[in-house]
Amino acid sequence: MLPPHSLQQAIEKTVRDEWGRILAALVKTLGDFQLAEDSLQDAVISAMQHWQTYGLPRSPAAWLITTARRKAIDRLRRDQNFNSKQAEISYLLDLEHQAGDAFQPELIPDKRLEMIFTCCHPALEEKTRVALTLRTLGGLTTEEIAAAFLDRPDAMAQRLVRAKKKIALAGIPYQVPDHLVLPERLSSVLGVLYLIFNAGYTGGVGETPVRSDLTDEAIRLTRIICELLPDEPEVGGLLALMLLHDSRRFSRGDANGNLVPLELQNRKRWDVSKITEGAALLEDILPKQRVGPYQVQAAISALHAQSASWEETDWPQIEALYQMLYRMQPTPVVYINLAVAVSYARSTDVALTMLDAVADDGRLNRYQPFFAAKADVLSRAGNPRAAKACFQTAIDLATNSFERQFLQQKILSLDEAE
Amino acid sequence: MQYMLLIYSAEGSGPQPGTPEFGPFMQGYMDFTEKVKTEGKFVAGDALQPIATATTLSIRDGKTDMMDGPFAETKEQLGGYYLLDCTDLDEALNYAAMIPTATYGRIEVRPLIIWDN
């Protein structure tokens, strides 16, 4: 990593890195999400002033948490219900005396895991879970989150305030759920992390088709969960999946801002270190024999990543993995991918039979990827006329100009071939 | 914290009196009530008469209006409730999942307001 350009940037990076850990610890002590966040925000403002003058302290995290606790005491004292808050204030003052100046960052209890289960609680709306996770553990500002989801900043701010109110009033706990509900809750956490990743991976525009702030944040958070829950193979599976997808970050778009499909990507531009890390993770996890959808998707991505060319891809293996994934997740998307894998592993005819078999499915007959996939198989089956009609249907159903351009290009190349 | 677990289902759905499923179904409710009592969570709980017995009252501009029937004619109706004392939402949700009607109706979980004074 390059050294930061200025003290200002160094401070911003420190705050960003420490935010989640400090906020999680503060919420646990204060028992009040909003108070914790406001106090930490106050501490960050103080840090900007002090550190600019005196330089970074020996332990920025310890400095921030101590200052945030003092700010919390100030806030509680200013509170109209001063008397009813006496107990909290004396508790905080006690903590302050115990801590003193010898307060070490490694002594800050790591409550990030508890915190992410709170933020991703199924009693909250999905979009709220994503926003709250980014704000609380990612340390993104409300404006940054609003921009990522094309929301107005005030609407996003309101959403976050409502969420924190619900957590407090409904009594959503700050704890790692017990083993009976852990799988279900963990899948909500992983779903949120994957949504953040995908928002970044598919949300870019023009020459930067990937919003790396979001993909990097999703990977960073998944890494943390992976360290904190080493016995849950799906966490590692998700991390591997993200790394393997992210290895193609620089080959997904061309100079004109068009998306480049996997088939046509320049494999020399793939990030070998991410591929190696992702594949190594999978080699560790898969023998645990607790395979889930993220591990299977990562295994598919790894096969592509480690293949020298599109032609040399191990299609029979990819088909087998999609079969396995379809048993776990019988969704239209997986079915379409399975059919495409079959078109390479066996024949385009078998794939077309598979696609025709579901053509009446209400979930598919208005679904752009279905027609794009079918058109692609038809063109390889030597039926350009039917392929063009299918591409046209896909264009009519496309939701953005990148997709439309890409599909239009397909029709043009079929015209040229004729 | 105290949580109200509101039990909603469409009247006439679920096991009906006189069918073989009805006995085990009611037993499920008795077991649940017994369980929350033994575990010290039970504050109150009752079943409601069908919505045909409901009357809805409102006062507008000093005028009392009465309506035969429930407040809103929806597919699923409030059929009963439990009031439980739980440590947090997760515990309340855990109990909500044990209520027999959860398998075909819905359970709404709402915390009670605790007045300071």
Interface residues (C-beta under 8 A of the other chain):
Chain A: S84 H121 A123 L169 A170 G171 I172 P173 Q175 P177 V181
Chain B: M1 Y3 C86 T87 D88 L89 D90 A92 L93 N94 V109 P111 D116
